[in-house]
Amino acid sequence: MIRTIGVWVLAALSVLLCGGSVLAADARSAGPADTTEMLLIEKALDDPAEISLTRVTLGDALQNLSSAIGVNFEADEMAVGKLPYGHLTPLEAVEFQGVSWREALTELLRPLALRFQVGRDRIYILGTKELVRQPRRLNLSELNALVRLQNSVLNDKEDKLLKQLRTVTGLKFGLVINGQRQEKAKESYTEDILNKTYQKATSVLDAYCRRLGGHLVWYVRAEPANSNGRTAISQPGARIDIIVVPAMELVRLKLDRRIDIEYRNQPVQTILQDLARHGQVNITFEPGCYQGRSGRNSVGQGPTA
């Protein structure tokens, strides 16, 4: 018997056995270290790069790099799924000479908020923590804004956080905390945070969330400028909001979307873990959660989730 599940992920995971907790997901592990294969990949990455590509997608670029370096790439689908068009997200002209493949790959992935990690026999393409945190697929405006935040540096010359963010990124950022639009960040907090000469904008925002308390996190959201919901990043006055919410609210945003999945004779634990993967969160089970339960408990076979 096959049972098809078409549910909101939140509803499915809100009934975790024995109160298993749902945690925000981190990037996947790339496997054990210090193997001969890994060292060969590290060596290949330090070789000089020479590649020129025009009008390519992320998928095309990775395929060309794999052939040029002689190493397989494996992209984390959950991270790539946050990009505007997934593997089809376009890249600007790719041309590298006089640098290593390591530097070339870093620069290639930077505009997409991606990173790489050497695995046992391949290179994994992963999302940065800021990309993974986003509750849904980004549009081009939001991706551009996120990347600008990742690559902008704040200083101690200006203690007005929003003003400095707007200056260094060239974007009209807004700030929304727990659903309430803020005209400015709390200066008593930002004065303490912006007391170092140079800090990444993303690190400053992380620190500001910590100062606000309540386990808050931030993500970016573009304000739609027209009827189709799209906002051009170059549009004068276009606003990108920095949204600050409790961490568990962000988890709910990730989970509260409809999916259609079919499971065939799968253990309940496997089903819940797969649902968590689709929701881009981690799931843990308390000790003893499955004590006395048969591994045969599955959808289509015995008790179901």
N, C-alpha and C positions, 0 to 999 in steps of 0.2 A: 504494500500500500504506500502511495506517495501522498504526502500532504504538502500543499503549497501554502506558504505563509506570506500574506501581504499585509503588513502591520506597520504602525509607527514604531521605529526602533525604541523610542522612549518607553512605550507601553510594554514592549517585550522585555526590556531590561529592568523595569521597575519592580518585577516580581522575582528578583534574583534569589536563589535558594540560600537560606540561612543569612540573608542580609549581606551578600557579597557587595563590596563597594566598587564604584565606578570612578576611575581616576583619569585625569587628562593624559593623553598619549604622548610619548616621546618618540623620537626616530628609532627605527629598528636597529638591532645589533647586526654588525657585519661579519661576525664569526670570530674564531680564535686567531690569536696573533702568533708572530714568530715562526711562520712556516716558510719553507723554501719558496713556494709559489708566491707568497705575499712579498717576500724580499725581491723577487724578480719583477713584480709589478711596481714596487717602489723604485727599483732601478730604472725601469722603462719610463716612469713618470719624470725622472730627472734628465732624460735625454732631451736634446734640443727639439723644439717643435717647429714644424713648417706646414701650415695649412691655410687655405683660402677658400671660403665658402660664401656664396651670396644667396639671399632670399631662401633661407632654409628654415625648417621647423626644428624644434628641440629633438624630435625623433630622428630626423635626417642627420643632424649634427652629431648626435651620439653614435649613430651607425658609422659615420665617416671617421670619427675619432677612434672607434673600436678597431676599424681596419688599419688606421694609421699607426696606432700604438701596439696593436696586436693583443689587446686585452678585452674580454667581454665586459659589457656594462649591464647592470640590472637596476632599473629605476623603481623606486617605491611608488606604487600606483596611488596610494593615498595622498602622497605629497604632490605628485604630478596632477592628480585630480583636483587640486586646489588652484591650478593655473587656469587662465581664461579658456584655453582650448586644449588642455591636456598636452599630449605629445605633439599636437599640431600647433602649439603656441609658437608664433614666429620669432625668430632671432634677427637682430641686425646683422649686417655683414660681418662674417667671422674671418679674421685674418691675423695670424700669429707668426712671427719670425723673431729669432733672437731671444726667445724665452724657453723655459722648460715646458713639457707637457703638463706638469703639475700647475704651473702658473697659468697656462692657457686654459686648462679646465676650470680653474677657480674663476677666472675672468669670464669664461663662457657662461657659467652657472649663476654668477652674481646678479645679473639683471632679472633673473627669474626667482630670486630668493631661495635658490637651491645650493646644496653643498655636496661633496663627495667623500666617501670613506673607502679605504682599501680593505677588501675582504680576503678570504683565504684563496680564492681563485678568480676573483672578478672585482670590479669597482662598482660600489653601490652609489646610486644617485638618491640623495635624501633631501628632505625639506629642512630649512632652518627652523628653529623653534618658533619664530614669529609667523612663518608660513603655516606650520602645522597647527598653530593655535587658531587660525581663522575658522569660523564656524561653517563656512560654505565656500563654494568655488568663487574666486575673485574675478572681477571684471578687469579690463586693462587699466582703468583709472586706479583701482585699489591696489593692483600689483605694483604699478609705478610708484604710488605713494608709499607703500610698504618698503620697497627697495630704497627709495630716497631716505626714509627714516633709518634704514640699516646702514646707509653709507654716509650719513651726515654726523658731524661732530659738533657738540655744544661746548660753550666755554663759560667762564665765570664773569664775563664782562656784562652779561645781561641776566637778571634774576627773574624776568617774566618769561615763563616757560613757553606759552603759546606764541608770544611775539618772536622769540628766538627760533622756535620751530618753523614758523612761517618764513622767517628771513633766510635761514640756511637751506631750506628745501625749495623755496619758491612756491609753496602751495598754501592755500588758505585753509589751514586746519581749524576744525572746531573741536570742542571737548564736550562729551556727554557722559555724565557719571550717574549710574543707576537710573537712566532714563531722563535725567534732568540736564538740560543744556547749561553749560557754565560759560560765563563771559571771560573768565580767566582762571588759571590754576592758583591754588592757595600759595601766596608768596612766602608765608612763614615756613612752608615745607620746601619750596623750590630754592629758597636762599641757602638752606642747608645742603640740598642735593647738588646744586650748581656751584659748589665751592672748590671744584677741581678745574684745572686749566682746560683739559680736553676730555670729553666723555661722549660715547656714542649716544645718539638720540634714543635708540631703543633701550639702552641701559638706564637712561634718565627716566623714561616712562615706566620701566619696571620698578625703579626706586620710588617713584611718585606713588604708584599703586600700593607699594608696601607701607609707605607713610600714611596713606589714607586708611589702612587697616581693613579688616573684614575679608581677607583672602581675595583681593581684587586682581583682575587681569585686564589687559586691553587688547583691542583689535581694531582694524580700520574698516570704514564703510563709506562708500561714495554716496553723495546725495544725488538722486536722479535729477537730470536737468531737462528731460523731455518725456514724452509719452511712452517711449519704448524702454525707459528705465536706464538708459546709458548716459554716461557722462564722459565727455572727451577730456583727457588730462590737460590739453592745451587750451580748453575753453576759459576765457577770462572770468575770474570770480568763482569758478567751480570750487565747491567745498568738499573736502574729505574730512569726515569726522573720526576722531579717536574715541572709540566707545569703551568705557570702563564699566565692568560688571563683576559680580562675584564669580569665582571660578566655577562653582557648581551651576550657575546660570549659563555660563558658556558651554558646559557639558550638555545641558538641556537643549541649548540651541543646536548643537551638533546632532543630537539624537532625535529631535522632534521633526523628522521628515519622513515621508512615506517611501517605502521600498517594496519590491516584489522579489522574493527569494523562494526557491524550492529546495527542500531538504529531503533526502531519501535515507531512512533508517540511520540517522545520526544520533549519537549520544547527546543528552540535554546539555552537558557541559560544552561539547563541541559547538552546538548551535549557539549558545550564549556567547561563546568566545568569538564566533564568526560575526554575530550581530554587533558585538562591540567593535570588531575590526571595521565593519562597514560604517559604524558611527564614529570612527576615528577616536576611540577612547580605549583605555585599558580596563580590564575587568579582573577582579580578584575574588577568590572564594575563601571564606573563613575555614579554619581547620575543622575537620569533621563534617563538612558540608555534605559530602557524598558517602559518609559512613553508612554501611548497610544497604547502600543503593547498588543495584546491578548495573554494570556497564552496558546492559542491553536496553536500559531506559532510553528511548529514542523517539523521534518523530516518526510515526508510522509503525511503531513497535513498542507497545507498553505505554507507560505514563509519558505525557508530552509537556513541553514548556508552555 
